[in-house]
Amino acid sequence: MRLLSYNIQYGYGRDGAYRLNRVANVVKSADIAALQEVDRHWQRTSFDDQPDLLAKMLPDHHMVFAAAFDMDAAIPTNKSRRRQFGPMILSRWPILWSRTHLLPLHRMITPLNTQTCALEAVIAAPTGPLRVFSLHLAHVGVQERMAQIDLLLSLPATGGPWSGTDDEPSRNWTESQPEPPCPTSTIWMGDFNMEPGSAEYHRLVGDAPYHPGAVYADKWVDAVAYSGARLHTHEKIIAGVRRVRQLDHVFVTPDLAPRLRSARADADEIASDHLPLWVQLD
């Protein structure tokens, strides 16, 4: 199973060109892809509906999109048009259900800070249902990311979109379907805006300074570290200095760790300012 975590920077590549088809070319070989920074009806991307365009470019994949925020973008011919921005999940297998979790937002004086969210979906994978998150944590500060992580950790697999017996069968709330599954086997993928070894990172995987590579039974497992890889997913010039960092991550629940086989970042891909992060899960 090929997993992909990819901040697509709304289709702008490292060469400064806007070409959404390059993103689609990366995603097409993924079994499950978690994308971040997807646009809908923004001037900077020619008012494109990127979720719709990507769905059409990738007809073999199922798709869900979540708007972290939603702004008026009405025009005379379409007064219901909205300007949206958020994460997306694509899967070769049916996406049984999804929901959106808004993450804590600190109001800023400077710099600009924007609402982010986590998109949760349950996918009917061949090995059984998988709970998958595509998420994007705050870029501004550690405290905000810690608050966002704490909220995400408070979302146990206790149920899907509904539970219980439909007491109004004439209204067909459940469309005659059984209660949706909400498995404990979970994968988090996304742009965490944190580096390995940071406080936020250790909040997820635990801290064992005298035992590098330790894996806790009650913490998240870093797919990259578990696979023995060392890589970066983002490069940026800051104050004239080239920074090479791993900001994108894939974390899995401990039951999935034995199925992890490899992790790599495609350093030659220029479709975004982030590199695609690939993880192989048996």
N, C-alpha and C positions, 0 to 999 in steps of 0.2 A: 504494500500500500504506500503510494507516494504522497506525502504530505508537503504542502507548500505554504509558507508564511511570507507575505509580500506586501510591503507598503509601496503602492504604485505611484505615489505623488501625483495623483489625478492624471496620469498619462504623460507627464513631462519627464524626459530622460536626462541622463547626465550630459547629453549634448545640447540641452535646452530646447529640444523639439518636442511638440505635442503629437504623439502618435499612439493612440490607444490600441491599434492592431498589434504593436510590439508586445504589449502586456498580454493580450490574448494568446500570442504565440508562446509565451512563457507558460501560461496557465494550462494550455491544452493538454499537456502531458501529466498534469496532476490528477490524482484520484480525489483528493480533498484539498481545496485551496482556501486560505483565509486572507482576504485582501483588506487593506486599510487605505484611507484617503481616496475614496471614490466619490466623484462629483455627480450632481444632477442639476442641470440648468444653471451653470455658472458662466459668466462672461469669459473668464480666463480659458475655458475649454469649449468655446464656441456654442455655449448653451446646450451642449450635448446631454442626453440622458444616458450616462455611462452604464448604469446597471442594465438598461434595456439593450444598449449596443453590445455589451459584453455577452449578454445572454444570447443574442443573435449570432455573435462570432463563435460562440462555444455551445452549439446545439446539443452536444453529447452530455452536457452538465446541467444539473438542477441548480437553482440559484435563489438566495434570499439576500436582501439588502436592508440595512437599518439606518435611519437618519439620526445622527447624533444631535443635529439641530435642523430646523426647518423654517425657512424664511419666505416671505411673500416674493414671488417673481412673476406676477400676473402681467399679461400682455392683452391687448384688445381682443385677440382671437382665442385666447386661452386664459380666462380669469382664475382658473384653479391651479395654474402652474406654480410650483414651489421650488425654491432653491435649497438643496439638501446636500449633506456631506456626512459620510460615515463608513462603516465597515461592511464587508460582503463575504458570503460563504458560497462556494461552488462545490458540487459533489457529483461524481459519476453515478451515485446511488441516490434514491429518493431522500429528500429532506422531510422527515415526518412532521416536524413542527419547529417553530422558532419563536423567540421573544427577545426584547431589547432591554438592557439594563443601563440607565444613565449613571455615569460615574461622578463622584463629588467634584465640584468645580470651585476653585478659589477665585474670587473677584480681584482683578489686578489694577494697578495704576499703570505700570509698565513692566514687562512688555505685554503684547497681546496674548490673551489666553482664551481658548475656545472649549466649548462643551465636547466631551468625548463619551463614548459608550462602548459596551460590550454586547456583541450579537451572539446569542446562544442558539444552537440548533441541535436537534437529534437526527442522526443520519442512519439509515437502514443499511449499514455496512454488511458485507457477506459473512463476517465473523460474529455478527450481532450488533445491536444498536450502539452507537457511539455518541457521546455528548461532546460537542465541539464548540469552542468559543473563538471568535475573531475579535480582538480587542486592541485598543490604542490608548496607552496611558499618557498622562500629562507630560509635556516637554519642559515645564517651567521649574518645578522644584520637587525635592525629595518628600516633603511633608504631604503634598497633594497626591503623589504617587502612592505613598503609604496608606493614605485614607482610601484611595481607590482599590488597592490590593485588599485591604481589610473588608471592604464591601464585597468584593468578589469571593473572598474566603467564607463569607457568611451565606453564600448561596449553595447550600448542600443539595444533593440530588434527592429531594423529597417529593417531587411530583412535577408533572407537566402542566399543560394549559388547563386541564380540568381533572376533577376526580369525583367519585360518588355516582349515585344512580340518578339518571335523568327523570325528575318527577314531573316534567312537562313534555311527554313524548310527542304530543301533537305539534309542538314547536320544533322538534327534532334538533335540539341543541348540539347533539353529538354526531349528527348525520349517520346514526346507527353504527358508529365506530366504537371499538373498545377504548378504555382509558389509555391515553398515549403513554408510551414508555418513557422513563427518565432514568437512564442507567447511571451507575456510579463511575464507570470507565469514562474518563474525561480527558480531553486534549485542549490546552490553551495555546493559541498561536497569535502572534501579533507583534506590533511595535511597542515594546515596554518602556522605551526611552530610559533604560537602565543598563548598566554594564555588569558582567559577572563580578561577584565580589562586593557589590554595593549593598547598602542596608536593605533596600527593597528586595534584592535578589535573595539575601539570606532569610528574609521574612517568608519566602516561599519554600526554599529548599533546606533550611536549617543551617546551622553553623557548626562545623567540626574542624577547627583550624589545625589540629594535630593529625587529622586523618583525611587528607585530600581525596576527593572523589567519594566521600561517604554518602550513602543513600539512606534516608530515614523512611521508615514504614508508614509514617503519618504525615509526610511532607510531599511536595511536588518533586518530580524528577526532571532535571534539565536534560533534554534529549541530546543536545550537543555535547555536554560534559560526559554524559553516560556513554556516548559513542566514542569518546576519546578524541574528539575533534577540537581543533583550535582554529577559530576563524573570525572574520569581521564581516559586518553587513552594511556598514555605513562609513563614508569618508566625507570629511568637511574641513574647509580651511577656516580656522578660528583664530583671530588676531594674527594672521599671517602664518599660522602653524597648521600643518596637515594633521588632522586627528583621524585615526583609524579605530573604529569602535564596533563592538557587537551590541546593537540596540534591539535587534529582533530576536525572538526566542520561541521555542516550542517546549512546553512543559506538559508532562503526562502524569496521571495518577499512578501510584506504585505498581498496580496490577498490570499495567501496560509496559512497564520497563523491560521485562524479559523479551518483549517483542521488538525492541528498538535495535536496528541494525547499523544505521549510518546516518551522518548528517554532513551537509556541505553547503557552502554558499557559492553561487555562480559569479565569480569575479569578472567574467567577460561580458556579462549582460549589462546593457546601458539603458534599458527601457524606463528606469526610475533612478532617483538618487540613492535608493536602497538596493541592496543585492537580494535576489531571491534566496530564501533559506529553505533547503530541501531536507526532509527527514524520511528515511525508509522505515516503515513499521510492518513487520510480518503479519 
